[in-house]
Each structure stands twice: as structure tokens, then as C-alpha cells.
Amino acid sequence: MPSFAIVTTEPSELCAELHNRMPVILSPEVWPAWLGEGTGGRGAAEIAAGPYPSDGIVCWPVSPRVGNVKNNDPGLVRPIVLP
């Protein structure tokens, strides 16, 4: 059965304004090690440790529609203007 997991970590400075955790974001250079293809010997936990730098993330407000699993359209990730 196909499955997936979202691995979380402590938030970056930017994300801490919104939540107490954030998804682990892996930079392309660690993808082979994360997938077990590298020879560096680093464990997954070491690779995923810590938040992704805030200067590599863009943040914008989105519609509250995001919180309803019945909604599934591109408009969910479009920026909105806050009142």
C-alpha cells in the first residue's frame, strides 16, 4: 500500500510566528543520503535535524479554505489580502 509521512522539526524563525513546528525541508544535496543512496553514513535523523533556514522560505497568507479537506483546488495556495 502506498503511503507517506510528514516529518516535522522545530520551526525556523519565520515559521515560529505561525506554529510550533514545521515540515522538514531537505536541500537537494542531501536527497541521496536521505534516500539511502549516498555513502556518507549520515543517518536520517541527522540529515533532518533542525529547521530549514528562513531566508530559503517564502511565506504568505492563504484562504481559511485550506483547513477543509473537501477543498482541493489551486486557489488554496494563492496569496490573499488580509483585512
C-alpha positions in Angstrom: 0.0 0.0 0.0 1.5 3.4 -1.0 2.0 5.7 2.0 3.9 8.7 3.1 4.8 10.6 6.3 5.3 14.3 7.0 8.4 14.6 9.3 8.4 17.8 11.4 11.0 19.7 13.3 11.3 22.8 15.4 10.2 25.9 13.4 12.6 28.4 11.7 12.3 31.9 12.9 9.9 32.7 10.1 7.7 29.7 10.8 7.7 30.1 14.6 5.5 33.2 14.1 2.8 30.8 12.8 3.3 27.4 14.5 5.4 25.5 17.0 6.7 23.1 14.3 7.3 22.9 10.6 7.8 20.2 8.0 11.4 19.0 7.4 12.6 20.5 4.2 15.6 18.8 2.6 18.0 20.6 0.3 18.8 18.8 -2.9 22.4 17.9 -1.8 21.1 15.7 1.0 18.4 13.9 -1.1 20.7 10.9 -1.9 21.7 10.4 1.7 18.1 10.7 2.9 17.1 8.1 0.3 19.9 5.8 1.3 21.8 6.2 -1.9 24.8 8.1 -0.5 27.9 6.7 1.1 28.3 9.5 3.7 26.9 7.4 6.5 24.7 10.2 7.9 21.5 9.0 9.5 18.1 10.3 8.5 17.7 12.0 11.9 21.0 13.8 11.5 20.1 14.9 8.0 16.6 16.2 9.1 17.8 17.8 12.3 16.8 21.4 12.7 14.7 23.8 10.7 15.4 24.9 7.1 16.8 28.5 7.1 14.2 31.2 7.0 15.9 33.0 4.1 15.2 30.0 1.9 11.4 30.1 2.6 8.7 32.3 1.3 5.5 32.8 3.4 2.2 34.4 2.5 -1.4 34.3 3.9 -3.8 31.8 2.3 -7.6 31.3 2.5 -9.1 29.7 5.5 -10.5 27.2 2.9 -7.2 25.4 3.3 -8.5 24.0 6.6 -11.3 22.0 5.0 -10.3 18.7 3.4 -13.3 18.9 1.0 -11.4 21.8 -0.8 -8.9 20.7 -3.3 -8.1 23.4 -6.0 -5.2 25.6 -7.0 -6.8 28.6 -5.3 -5.9 27.2 -1.9 -2.3 28.3 -2.3 -2.8 31.7 -3.9 -2.0 34.6 -1.6 -4.9 36.5 -0.1 -5.1 40.1 1.2 -5.6 40.2 4.9 -8.2 42.7 6.2 
